Amino acid sequence: MGITCGYRQIRERTVNHYDRTSRGMRKAFTMIELMLVLAILATMAMLTIPMVRDQDANSVQAAASILRSDLERAQSMAMAYPDRRIGLRFDDDGRGWSLIDAEVPGTPLLDEFSGQPVAIRLGIGRGQVAQDVEIDSLLNDHLLVFDSLGGLENPGPPVILQLNRAEQTASVRVSSSTGWISIQR
């Protein structure tokens, strides 16, 4: 084993040393790997925390949009069928409403396409995005009826429907004379 063999032996030891470390002799993460994982977790937290925090506001806004849509539907139907008193009846517990003919307020009108009653419960079905939202209305008999011109049947100040969940609120305002419907945050 001469000098040539000695060089070969040194080279083999060096190669074997690197082979052993790459085969699993390493037992810890490097600082760079740990910092990279922490940066990824921080970025994910930055993106998800605002979504969770704004859940109350999103639920109230969703309920206000659904209510506005149903009010506009009732208003359109009242103008399309001037001989009927069309409106919305709010549930006594403030968690839903239905589209009604005011002559028979206990019976929701049926959808023209599906044949299903046009009624909503917040937190269920079409209102599932508005879990735990409540509606405060100071209406007589919990009825809001439109006239044949799209305004409210009872003249007076605008009707304000307050939607609440936790500390978040939104108001749906209906002008009694013009029937203009707006959402105020």
DRENPA-3360 file (N, C-alpha, C; in nm, 2 decimals, always signed):
BEGIN
1 = MGITCGYR = +0.08/-0.12/+0.00/+0.00/+0.00/+0.00/+0.09/+0.12/+0.00 ~ +0.12/+0.17/-0.09/+0.21/+0.28/-0.10/+0.14/+0.42/-0.08 ~ +0.20/+0.51/-0.13/+0.15/+0.65/-0.12/+0.02/+0.66/-0.19 ~ +0.01/+0.59/-0.31/-0.11/+0.60/-0.38/-0.23/+0.54/-0.30 ~ -0.20/+0.43/-0.23/-0.31/+0.37/-0.15/-0.34/+0.46/-0.03 ~ -0.24/+0.53/+0.02/-0.27/+0.62/+0.13/-0.37/+0.74/+0.09 ~ -0.34/+0.79/-0.03/-0.43/+0.89/-0.08/-0.57/+0.84/-0.10 ~ -0.58/+0.71/-0.16/-0.71/+0.65/-0.18/-0.78/+0.63/-0.04;
9 = QIRERTVN = -0.71/+0.59/+0.06/-0.77/+0.56/+0.19/-0.82/+0.69/+0.25 ~ -0.75/+0.80/+0.23/-0.79/+0.93/+0.28/-0.92/+0.97/+0.21 ~ -0.91/+0.96/+0.08/-1.03/+0.99/+0.00/-1.15/+0.91/+0.04 ~ -1.14/+0.78/+0.06/-1.25/+0.70/+0.09/-1.30/+0.73/+0.23 ~ -1.22/+0.77/+0.32/-1.27/+0.81/+0.46/-1.35/+0.94/+0.44 ~ -1.30/+1.03/+0.36/-1.37/+1.16/+0.34/-1.51/+1.13/+0.28 ~ -1.51/+1.05/+0.18/-1.64/+1.02/+0.11/-1.73/+0.94/+0.21 ~ -1.68/+0.85/+0.28/-1.76/+0.78/+0.38/-1.81/+0.87/+0.49;
17 = HYDRTSRG = -1.74/+0.97/+0.53/-1.78/+1.06/+0.63/-1.90/+1.14/+0.58 ~ -1.89/+1.19/+0.46/-2.01/+1.26/+0.40/-2.13/+1.17/+0.38 ~ -2.10/+1.05/+0.34/-2.21/+0.95/+0.31/-2.29/+0.93/+0.45 ~ -2.22/+0.91/+0.56/-2.28/+0.89/+0.68/-2.37/+1.01/+0.73 ~ -2.32/+1.13/+0.71/-2.40/+1.24/+0.75/-2.52/+1.26/+0.66 ~ -2.51/+1.23/+0.53/-2.63/+1.24/+0.45/-2.73/+1.13/+0.46 ~ -2.69/+1.02/+0.52/-2.78/+0.91/+0.54/-2.86/+0.91/+0.67 ~ -2.85/+1.01/+0.75/-2.94/+1.02/+0.86/-2.86/+1.04/+0.99;
25 = MRKAFTMI = -2.74/+1.07/+0.99/-2.66/+1.10/+1.11/-2.70/+1.24/+1.17 ~ -2.76/+1.32/+1.08/-2.80/+1.46/+1.12/-2.92/+1.45/+1.20 ~ -2.93/+1.50/+1.33/-3.05/+1.48/+1.41/-3.12/+1.61/+1.45 ~ -3.09/+1.72/+1.38/-3.15/+1.85/+1.42/-3.18/+1.93/+1.29 ~ -3.27/+2.03/+1.31/-3.30/+2.12/+1.20/-3.20/+2.24/+1.20 ~ -3.17/+2.29/+1.09/-3.09/+2.41/+1.09/-3.17/+2.53/+1.12 ~ -3.10/+2.64/+1.16/-3.17/+2.76/+1.19/-3.24/+2.82/+1.07 ~ -3.19/+2.80/+0.96/-3.26/+2.85/+0.83/-3.39/+2.78/+0.82;
33 = ELMLVLAI = -3.39/+2.65/+0.83/-3.52/+2.57/+0.82/-3.62/+2.61/+0.92 ~ -3.58/+2.63/+1.05/-3.67/+2.68/+1.15/-3.73/+2.82/+1.12 ~ -3.65/+2.91/+1.07/-3.69/+3.04/+1.04/-3.79/+3.04/+0.92 ~ -3.76/+2.95/+0.82/-3.85/+2.94/+0.71/-3.99/+2.89/+0.75 ~ -3.99/+2.79/+0.84/-4.12/+2.74/+0.89/-4.20/+2.84/+0.97 ~ -4.13/+2.92/+1.05/-4.19/+3.02/+1.13/-4.24/+3.13/+1.04 ~ -4.17/+3.17/+0.93/-4.22/+3.27/+0.84/-4.35/+3.22/+0.77 ~ -4.35/+3.09/+0.73/-4.47/+3.04/+0.67/-4.59/+3.04/+0.76;
41 = LATMAMLT = -4.57/+3.00/+0.89/-4.68/+3.00/+0.99/-4.73/+3.15/+1.02 ~ -4.64/+3.24/+1.02/-4.67/+3.38/+1.05/-4.76/+3.43/+0.93 ~ -4.72/+3.40/+0.81/-4.79/+3.45/+0.69/-4.94/+3.39/+0.69 ~ -4.95/+3.26/+0.73/-5.08/+3.20/+0.73/-5.17/+3.26/+0.84 ~ -5.11/+3.29/+0.96/-5.18/+3.35/+1.07/-5.23/+3.49/+1.03 ~ -5.14/+3.56/+0.96/-5.17/+3.70/+0.91/-5.29/+3.70/+0.82 ~ -5.31/+3.60/+0.74/-5.42/+3.59/+0.64/-5.55/+3.54/+0.71 ~ -5.54/+3.45/+0.80/-5.66/+3.39/+0.86/-5.72/+3.47/+0.98;
49 = IPMVRDQD = -5.64/+3.53/+1.06/-5.69/+3.59/+1.18/-5.79/+3.70/+1.14 ~ -5.77/+3.79/+1.05/-5.87/+3.89/+1.01/-6.00/+3.83/+0.97 ~ -6.00/+3.72/+0.90/-6.12/+3.66/+0.85/-6.20/+3.61/+0.97 ~ -6.14/+3.55/+1.07/-6.21/+3.50/+1.19/-6.26/+3.61/+1.27 ~ -6.18/+3.72/+1.28/-6.22/+3.83/+1.36/-6.34/+3.91/+1.30 ~ -6.35/+3.91/+1.17/-6.46/+3.98/+1.10/-6.58/+3.90/+1.08 ~ -6.59/+3.78/+1.14/-6.70/+3.69/+1.12/-6.84/+3.76/+1.16 ~ -6.84/+3.83/+1.27/-6.96/+3.89/+1.32/-7.01/+4.00/+1.21;
57 = ANSVQAAA = -6.91/+4.08/+1.17/-6.95/+4.19/+1.07/-6.99/+4.13/+0.94 ~ -6.93/+4.02/+0.90/-6.97/+3.95/+0.77/-7.11/+3.89/+0.78 ~ -7.14/+3.83/+0.90/-7.27/+3.78/+0.92/-7.38/+3.88/+0.91 ~ -7.35/+3.99/+0.98/-7.45/+4.10/+0.98/-7.47/+4.16/+0.84 ~ -7.36/+4.18/+0.77/-7.37/+4.23/+0.63/-7.44/+4.14/+0.54 ~ -7.42/+4.01/+0.56/-7.49/+3.91/+0.47/-7.64/+3.91/+0.50 ~ -7.68/+3.92/+0.63/-7.82/+3.92/+0.67/-7.88/+4.05/+0.61 ~ -7.81/+4.16/+0.62/-7.87/+4.29/+0.56/-7.89/+4.28/+0.41;
65 = SILRSDLE = -7.79/+4.22/+0.34/-7.81/+4.20/+0.20/-7.92/+4.11/+0.16 ~ -7.94/+4.00/+0.23/-8.05/+3.91/+0.21/-8.18/+3.98/+0.23 ~ -8.19/+4.05/+0.35/-8.31/+4.13/+0.38/-8.34/+4.23/+0.27 ~ -8.24/+4.30/+0.23/-8.27/+4.40/+0.12/-8.32/+4.34/+0.00 ~ -8.26/+4.22/-0.04/-8.30/+4.15/-0.16/-8.45/+4.11/-0.15 ~ -8.49/+4.06/-0.03/-8.63/+4.01/-0.01/-8.73/+4.13/-0.01 ~ -8.68/+4.25/+0.05/-8.76/+4.37/+0.05/-8.79/+4.41/-0.09 ~ -8.68/+4.41/-0.17/-8.69/+4.45/-0.31/-8.79/+4.36/-0.39;
73 = RAQSMAMA = -8.78/+4.23/-0.36/-8.87/+4.14/-0.42/-9.01/+4.16/-0.39 ~ -9.04/+4.19/-0.26/-9.17/+4.22/-0.21/-9.22/+4.35/-0.28 ~ -9.14/+4.45/-0.29/-9.17/+4.58/-0.35/-9.21/+4.55/-0.50 ~ -9.13/+4.48/-0.57/-9.15/+4.45/-0.71/-9.29/+4.37/-0.73 ~ -9.31/+4.28/-0.64/-9.44/+4.20/-0.65/-9.56/+4.29/-0.62 ~ -9.54/+4.39/-0.53/-9.65/+4.48/-0.49/-9.68/+4.57/-0.61 ~ -9.58/+4.61/-0.69/-9.61/+4.69/-0.81/-9.66/+4.60/-0.92 ~ -9.62/+4.48/-0.93/-9.67/+4.39/-1.04/-9.81/+4.35/-1.01;
81 = YPDRRIGL = -9.85/+4.33/-0.89/-9.99/+4.29/-0.85/-10.05/+4.40/-0.76 ~ -10.10/+4.51/-0.82/-10.15/+4.62/-0.74/-10.27/+4.59/-0.66 ~ -10.34/+4.49/-0.70/-10.47/+4.45/-0.62/-10.43/+4.37/-0.49 ~ -10.31/+4.34/-0.47/-10.27/+4.26/-0.35/-10.18/+4.34/-0.26 ~ -10.19/+4.32/-0.13/-10.10/+4.39/-0.04/-9.99/+4.30/+0.00 ~ -9.88/+4.32/-0.07/-9.76/+4.23/-0.06/-9.66/+4.30/+0.04 ~ -9.60/+4.22/+0.12/-9.50/+4.27/+0.21/-9.42/+4.16/+0.28 ~ -9.35/+4.20/+0.39/-9.27/+4.10/+0.47/-9.33/+4.10/+0.61;
89 = RFDDDGRG = -9.33/+3.98/+0.66/-9.37/+3.96/+0.80/-9.25/+3.90/+0.87 ~ -9.20/+3.97/+0.98/-9.09/+3.93/+1.05/-9.13/+3.84/+1.17 ~ -9.05/+3.74/+1.19/-9.08/+3.64/+1.29/-9.07/+3.71/+1.43 ~ -9.15/+3.66/+1.52/-9.16/+3.72/+1.66/-9.02/+3.71/+1.73 ~ -8.94/+3.61/+1.70/-8.81/+3.60/+1.77/-8.70/+3.68/+1.70 ~ -8.73/+3.75/+1.59/-8.63/+3.83/+1.52/-8.53/+3.75/+1.45 ~ -8.55/+3.63/+1.41/-8.45/+3.55/+1.35/-8.49/+3.51/+1.21 ~ -8.59/+3.57/+1.15/-8.63/+3.54/+1.01/-8.75/+3.62/+0.97;
97 = WSLIDAEV = -8.80/+3.60/+0.84/-8.91/+3.67/+0.78/-8.96/+3.59/+0.67 ~ -9.08/+3.63/+0.62/-9.14/+3.56/+0.51/-9.21/+3.66/+0.42 ~ -9.22/+3.63/+0.29/-9.29/+3.72/+0.20/-9.44/+3.68/+0.20 ~ -9.52/+3.78/+0.23/-9.66/+3.75/+0.25/-9.76/+3.84/+0.17 ~ -9.88/+3.79/+0.17/-9.99/+3.88/+0.13/-10.05/+3.92/+0.26 ~ -10.06/+4.05/+0.28/-10.10/+4.11/+0.41/-10.25/+4.06/+0.45 ~ -10.33/+4.02/+0.35/-10.46/+3.97/+0.39/-10.45/+3.84/+0.46 ~ -10.35/+3.76/+0.44/-10.33/+3.63/+0.50/-10.18/+3.63/+0.55;
105 = PGTPLLDE = -10.15/+3.71/+0.66/-10.01/+3.73/+0.70/-9.94/+3.60/+0.76 ~ -10.02/+3.50/+0.80/-9.96/+3.38/+0.86/-9.91/+3.28/+0.75 ~ -9.94/+3.31/+0.63/-9.91/+3.21/+0.52/-9.81/+3.28/+0.42 ~ -9.69/+3.22/+0.41/-9.59/+3.28/+0.32/-9.64/+3.25/+0.18 ~ -9.60/+3.35/+0.09/-9.63/+3.33/-0.05/-9.53/+3.22/-0.11 ~ -9.58/+3.16/-0.22/-9.49/+3.06/-0.28/-9.41/+3.11/-0.39 ~ -9.29/+3.06/-0.40/-9.20/+3.10/-0.51/-9.26/+3.05/-0.64 ~ -9.25/+3.14/-0.74/-9.31/+3.11/-0.87/-9.24/+2.99/-0.94;
113 = FSGQPVAI = -9.11/+2.97/-0.91/-9.04/+2.87/-0.98/-9.04/+2.74/-0.91 ~ -9.00/+2.74/-0.78/-8.99/+2.62/-0.70/-9.11/+2.57/-0.63 ~ -9.21/+2.66/-0.61/-9.33/+2.63/-0.54/-9.31/+2.62/-0.39 ~ -9.19/+2.66/-0.34/-9.16/+2.66/-0.20/-9.20/+2.79/-0.13 ~ -9.24/+2.79/-0.01/-9.27/+2.92/+0.06/-9.14/+3.01/+0.06 ~ -9.17/+3.14/+0.04/-9.06/+3.24/+0.04/-9.04/+3.28/+0.19 ~ -8.96/+3.21/+0.26/-8.94/+3.24/+0.40/-8.79/+3.21/+0.43 ~ -8.74/+3.28/+0.53/-8.60/+3.26/+0.56/-8.58/+3.26/+0.71;
121 = RLGIGRGQ = -8.50/+3.17/+0.76/-8.45/+3.17/+0.90/-8.30/+3.19/+0.90 ~ -8.26/+3.29/+0.97/-8.12/+3.32/+0.97/-8.04/+3.21/+1.04 ~ -7.94/+3.16/+0.97/-7.86/+3.05/+1.02/-7.90/+2.92/+0.96 ~ -8.01/+2.92/+0.87/-8.05/+2.79/+0.81/-8.07/+2.82/+0.66 ~ -8.04/+2.72/+0.58/-8.06/+2.74/+0.43/-8.00/+2.86/+0.37 ~ -8.08/+2.94/+0.30/-8.03/+3.06/+0.24/-7.97/+3.16/+0.34 ~ -8.01/+3.15/+0.46/-7.96/+3.24/+0.56/-7.85/+3.18/+0.65 ~ -7.79/+3.07/+0.61/-7.69/+3.01/+0.69/-7.57/+3.09/+0.71;
129 = VAQDVEID = -7.54/+3.19/+0.62/-7.42/+3.28/+0.64/-7.45/+3.38/+0.75 ~ -7.57/+3.39/+0.80/-7.61/+3.49/+0.90/-7.64/+3.43/+1.03 ~ -7.56/+3.33/+1.07/-7.58/+3.26/+1.20/-7.58/+3.36/+1.32 ~ -7.68/+3.35/+1.41/-7.69/+3.43/+1.53/-7.72/+3.58/+1.51 ~ -7.77/+3.62/+1.39/-7.80/+3.76/+1.37/-7.95/+3.77/+1.41 ~ -7.98/+3.88/+1.47/-8.12/+3.91/+1.51/-8.16/+4.04/+1.45 ~ -8.29/+4.05/+1.42/-8.35/+4.17/+1.36/-8.44/+4.24/+1.47 ~ -8.42/+4.37/+1.49/-8.50/+4.45/+1.57/-8.59/+4.54/+1.49;
137 = SLLNDHLL = -8.72/+4.52/+1.49/-8.81/+4.60/+1.42/-8.92/+4.65/+1.51 ~ -8.95/+4.78/+1.50/-9.06/+4.84/+1.58/-9.18/+4.85/+1.50 ~ -9.22/+4.74/+1.43/-9.34/+4.75/+1.34/-9.46/+4.69/+1.41 ~ -9.58/+4.74/+1.38/-9.70/+4.69/+1.43/-9.72/+4.55/+1.36 ~ -9.75/+4.45/+1.44/-9.78/+4.32/+1.39/-9.66/+4.26/+1.31 ~ -9.54/+4.32/+1.32/-9.42/+4.27/+1.25/-9.44/+4.27/+1.10 ~ -9.53/+4.36/+1.05/-9.55/+4.36/+0.91/-9.50/+4.49/+0.84 ~ -9.44/+4.47/+0.72/-9.40/+4.58/+0.64/-9.46/+4.56/+0.50;
145 = VFDSLGGL = -9.56/+4.64/+0.47/-9.64/+4.62/+0.35/-9.61/+4.73/+0.25 ~ -9.59/+4.70/+0.12/-9.57/+4.79/+0.02/-9.70/+4.83/-0.06 ~ -9.71/+4.95/-0.11/-9.83/+4.99/-0.19/-9.80/+4.96/-0.34 ~ -9.90/+4.99/-0.42/-9.88/+4.96/-0.56/-9.78/+5.05/-0.64 ~ -9.73/+5.15/-0.57/-9.63/+5.24/-0.63/-9.49/+5.20/-0.58 ~ -9.48/+5.11/-0.49/-9.35/+5.07/-0.44/-9.31/+5.13/-0.31 ~ -9.39/+5.23/-0.26/-9.36/+5.29/-0.13/-9.43/+5.20/-0.02 ~ -9.41/+5.25/+0.10/-9.48/+5.18/+0.21/-9.62/+5.21/+0.22;
153 = ENPGPPVI = -9.70/+5.12/+0.26/-9.85/+5.14/+0.28/-9.88/+5.25/+0.38 ~ -9.80/+5.25/+0.49/-9.83/+5.35/+0.59/-9.73/+5.46/+0.58 ~ -9.77/+5.59/+0.55/-9.68/+5.70/+0.54/-9.62/+5.74/+0.67 ~ -9.51/+5.80/+0.67/-9.45/+5.85/+0.79/-9.30/+5.85/+0.77 ~ -9.23/+5.84/+0.89/-9.08/+5.84/+0.88/-9.03/+5.71/+0.82 ~ -8.91/+5.71/+0.78/-8.86/+5.58/+0.72/-8.86/+5.47/+0.83 ~ -8.87/+5.35/+0.78/-8.87/+5.23/+0.87/-8.72/+5.19/+0.87 ~ -8.67/+5.17/+0.99/-8.53/+5.12/+1.01/-8.54/+4.99/+1.08;
161 = LQLNRAEQ = -8.48/+4.89/+1.01/-8.47/+4.75/+1.06/-8.32/+4.73/+1.11 ~ -8.30/+4.71/+1.24/-8.17/+4.70/+1.29/-8.13/+4.55/+1.30 ~ -8.01/+4.51/+1.24/-7.96/+4.38/+1.25/-7.84/+4.37/+1.34 ~ -7.84/+4.28/+1.43/-7.73/+4.27/+1.54/-7.67/+4.13/+1.55 ~ -7.54/+4.13/+1.58/-7.47/+4.01/+1.62/-7.35/+4.06/+1.70 ~ -7.34/+4.01/+1.82/-7.24/+4.06/+1.91/-7.24/+4.21/+1.92 ~ -7.12/+4.27/+1.89/-7.12/+4.42/+1.89/-7.14/+4.48/+1.75 ~ -7.16/+4.39/+1.65/-7.17/+4.44/+1.51/-7.32/+4.47/+1.48;
169 = TASVRVSS = -7.34/+4.58/+1.41/-7.48/+4.62/+1.37/-7.48/+4.67/+1.23 ~ -7.60/+4.66/+1.17/-7.62/+4.72/+1.04/-7.77/+4.76/+1.04 ~ -7.81/+4.86/+0.96/-7.95/+4.90/+0.96/-7.99/+4.90/+0.81 ~ -8.11/+4.85/+0.79/-8.18/+4.85/+0.66/-8.29/+4.96/+0.67 ~ -8.27/+5.06/+0.59/-8.37/+5.17/+0.59/-8.46/+5.17/+0.47 ~ -8.59/+5.18/+0.50/-8.69/+5.18/+0.39/-8.76/+5.31/+0.39 ~ -8.75/+5.39/+0.29/-8.82/+5.52/+0.28/-8.97/+5.49/+0.27 ~ -9.05/+5.55/+0.35/-9.20/+5.52/+0.34/-9.26/+5.58/+0.21;
177 = STGWISIQ = -9.22/+5.69/+0.16/-9.28/+5.75/+0.05/-9.23/+5.70/-0.09 ~ -9.10/+5.68/-0.10/-9.04/+5.63/-0.22/-9.02/+5.48/-0.23 ~ -9.00/+5.42/-0.11/-8.97/+5.28/-0.11/-8.82/+5.25/-0.12 ~ -8.74/+5.36/-0.13/-8.59/+5.34/-0.14/-8.54/+5.26/-0.03 ~ -8.46/+5.15/-0.06/-8.41/+5.06/+0.04/-8.26/+5.08/+0.04 ~ -8.20/+5.10/+0.16/-8.06/+5.12/+0.17/-8.00/+5.05/+0.30 ~ -7.88/+5.01/+0.29/-7.81/+4.95/+0.40/-7.71/+5.05/+0.46 ~ -7.72/+5.07/+0.59/-7.63/+5.16/+0.66/-7.55/+5.08/+0.76;
185 = R = -7.42/+5.10/+0.76/-7.33/+5.02/+0.85/-7.31/+5.10/+0.98;
% end
